């Protein structure tokens, strides 16, 4: 930094050090390690709230049966505040993962695979492992400063209900790139100029993040019981099942949420207060 303005990055590895100067730094470092979330940690001087961090681990596994089916498992024992998943990758491969609050992701995933004894994973073996952490507290109140913009996980742009982040990172990165080019062309990389990025992504996605936080909070400490009740209410209702999947993943959220909450049983499980707040957000 120079006079309070970010002027580039410094890269260190062992005894090697390199400084790279640039007009604007786009912080796309994620939120999963010491040298991530640079805007939050190095410019604002704070950190994510640990009690609202979901820790995750995911295995790419080979020799998996049933390549076509995907599974999402809600279990507060293995994944409090989160869930486990099996996503097929084709040709006997699948991504098997878990994320939850206040868990050790490696132990949680190994214990889940061992104790659940899912038939399709009976002869499966891990090929690679991917660890991460996801801030579920919502996006930063400010995602830019003089000379720097944060996108994706580094900005907290995570949908809390499912942990989805790639779609937001891709789109917000596109917005950040456009604003950065225009700001450099104008010769103005101040926070005020870069705030166009902050306003743009909020206008596009803030509703989704608000709904995701609200629904995630609603499940709370009764996650298993409430999810069981919701899934029971969805039986034999394919249109509501599709709406639930959309709400869980954050796709077509406005239309799907309104339709899903028309089901009296689902509305009862989520609670009148949650339903009223969700509809008010629209």
Buried (B, 14 or more C-beta within 10 A) or exposed (E): EEEEEBBBBEEEEEEEEEEEEBBBBBBBBBBBEEEBBBBBBBBBEEEBEEEBBBBBBBBBBBEBBBEEEEBBBBBBEBBBBBBBBBBBEEEBBBBBBBBBBEBEBEEBBBBBBEEEEBEBBEEBEBEEEEBBBBBBBBBBEBBBBBBBBBBBBBBBBBBBBBBBBEBBBEBBBEBBBEBBEBBBEEEEBEBEBBBBBBEBBEEEBEBBBBBBBBBBBBBEEEBBEBBEBBBEBBEEBEEBBBBBBBBBBBBBBEEBBBBBBEBEBBBEBBEEEBBEBBEEBE
